Amino acid sequence: MSVGKRILVVEDDPSIADLLRDYLEANGFAPEPCGDGAKAVERIRAGACDLVLLDLMLPGLDGFDVLRLARAETDVPILVVSARREDVDKIRAFGLGADDYVAKPFSPGELVARVKANLSKVERLRSRYQEPEGERPIRVRGLEAQPLARRVLLHGVEVPLAQKEFDLLLFLLRNPDRVFSKNELFERVWGLDATGDTSTVTVHVARIREKLGAHPEDAQYIETVWGAGYRLRA
């Protein structure tokens, strides 16, 4: 399942890049080192990798810029591997679309396990959406979600959503007018084995609202029910 998967290792420290390359190759992956943020964005846009390991402190474009630019065009899994351990950095990274966050120093074995877990999640997700071949688009007012194509249209214009943003919005669209707590949403969308916490849900809701906010009436598709959670207003 994981054998031969292409891993883009975006790391400007040669010793760390070499360590990651050795462990990834030993586990059957095909790592590609890249020490420059701008070049990393080019490789990601070209579809040259199945997963990205991304340092935040890079020359030129930093890791946050790489995340922002990559997420505008692709849902490739991105695992941040950084010496920045503050919660504000983690929240910002998740808000920009990171799928996982590993703080340095790290266990190479654990990191490889995280790589395998994230690739497995992507494959399970893709197979899940391929099963219901006849599933129709879901429409709420001017909003339309196409589950099989993984596209969202707002008044006929496509809205670029990161992988988890799409998953969260689709889950709420499938369960309109029902209130879900942050814990419930985290478990349903990210899974019981996911890393992170419920602040990730808050960040992703804010990002979805921002992207749906071209018209005043659109920003409140997802309503906050104070003290309870969120619901999608049908």
N, C-alpha and C positions, 0 to 999 in steps of 0.2 A: 504494500500500500504506500509506504513512504519512500521506498527505494527509488533513487534517481531524482527525487524532487529537488528543484533548483532553489538554493538559498542565497539571497544577496546579503552579504555581510558588510554593512556600512559602518566601518570602524577605522579611525585614523591612527590608532596605536598598533604598530606592526606585531608586537608580541601578543596582544589580545586577539588580533585578527588571525594570526597563525594558530593560536590555541583553539579558537572556534573552528577553523578550517579542519584541523586534525580530528577533533571530536565529531564534527559533522560527517567527514569522509568515512570515519570508522563506523558510523551508523548508516552508511549507505546513501547519504545525501551528496548533492553536487554543489558545493559552496563556490561562490564567486566573490572575492574580496573587492571592496570599493572604499577608498578613503576620502572621497569628496562628495559633498551633498548634492551639488548640481549634477554630477555624473550619475549619482544614485537615482535622481528623479528621472533622468533620461532612460536608465535601464528599466525602471518601474513602468514608465509610460510605454516602453516598447514591449511590455509583457514578457520580459526576459527572466522572470523569477516566479516561484510558487509561494514564497514567503520571504519576508525581509526582517533581518536583525538590525536594529537601528540605534546607533549611539546618538546622544543629543548634542554633545559638544564636538562639533565638526568645523573644519575650516570652510570659509565661504558661507554657504547656506547651512544653518544649524539643523538639528534634528526636528525641531518644531516646524521649520519651514518645509522640510522634506515631507513631513506628515501632512501638512496643509495642502501642498501641491499634489501629492500622491492621491489623497482622498478626494480631490476634485475630479479624478478620472478613473480610479480603480478601487476594487474591494480586496486586493491582495492582502493577506494577513500580515500585520506589522507588529513585531515584538520589540519594544524599546528595551535596550540594555544600557543602563546609564549609572554613573557615579552620583547623579543627582537624586537624593533620597527624600527630599521634602515632599509633603503631601501636595503642595501647590503645583509642583512639577508633574506629579503623577496625574492630578486632576486635569491639568492642562493637556497632557499627552492623551489621556482617554477622551477628553473633549474634542481633540483634533482627529480622533479616529483610531488611536492605538488599540490593538486587540489584547495586549498583555504588557506587563512592565516588570522587568527584572533589575534589581539594584546590584551594582558592583560593590564589593567583590562577589562573585557568584560561583556556584558549583557547576562546572561544565556538564556534569551528568544531569543535573536538574534542568539546566537550560535546554539540553537536547530533548528531555522529556516534555518540556513546555512546547518545543517546536513540534514534536509528534502530536501532542494533544491539540494544538491549534489547527494543524493540518487535518486531523481526524474530524474536528468540529466542522470545518469547511466542507469536507466530503459528505458528512452526515447531512448537513444543511442542504447541499446541492441535491442529494438523492431524495431528501424529503420533499423538495419542491418539484422534483421530476415525476414523483409518483402519481399525483392527481392530475392526469393529462387534460382532463376536461374542465379544470378549475377556471372559473370566469373572473374577470377583473372585479374589484370591489370599489364601489363609488359612494362617496358621501359628499353631497353638494358639489362643489367644483373640484373635489379631490378624487383621484383614481389611482388605485394600486393594482399592478399586474403581477401576481405572485410568480408565475412561471418565468416571465421575462425579468423579474426583479426590477421593475421600473415604477416610478411614481410620477404622475402628471398632475399639475395644478392649472386648471383652466386651459388644458391642452398643451401646456408647456412642461417639459420634463424637468424634474427637480433632482439634482444629483445628491444622493444620500449614501453615506458610508454603510458598510455591511450591517452593523448593529443598529444604526438609525433606521434602516429599512425594516429589519426584523422587529424592532420595537413598535414602529408605526403600524406594520402589518398585523401584529398581534392585537393591538388596540382596535384596529379597523374590524378585525374578526370578532371582536367582543364589544360592540358599541354600547355606550351609556352604562357600562359597568365599571365600578370603582375598583382599582387594584392598588394595593399598597406598594411602596418601593421594594419591599422584600419579595412580594409576589412577582413583580415584574422582573426583578433581578434573577429569580429562580427560573421563571418561565422562559425568558429571552436569553440569558447568559448561561443558564444551566447550573445544576447543583455543584459541579466540579470546577466552576469558574473562579478565577482569582479576582480580587477587587472587593468593592463594597457597594452599598446602595447609593453612595454619592455619584457613582457612575450613571445611575438612572437619571438623576437630576440633571447632570451635564448633558446627557443625550436628549432629554426632553427639551432642554433649552436650545440645543443645536437644531432640532427638528422645527421648533417654533420659529427660530431665526430664518430657516430656509423656506418655511411656508408663509413668511410674513410680508410678502410683496403687497398684499391687500390687508387692510385692518381687520376684516372679518375672518381672514384665514389663520391668523396667529393663534386663535383660540380653538382650533380643532381639538387640541389636548388641553383639557381643563384641569386646574389644580383644585382638589377637594381638600381643604385645609384640615389637617389632622388625620386624614384618611389615605390620600394618595392621588392618583390621576385617573381620568376617564376620557374617552373620546366621545365628543358630543356629536350625535348623529343628526 
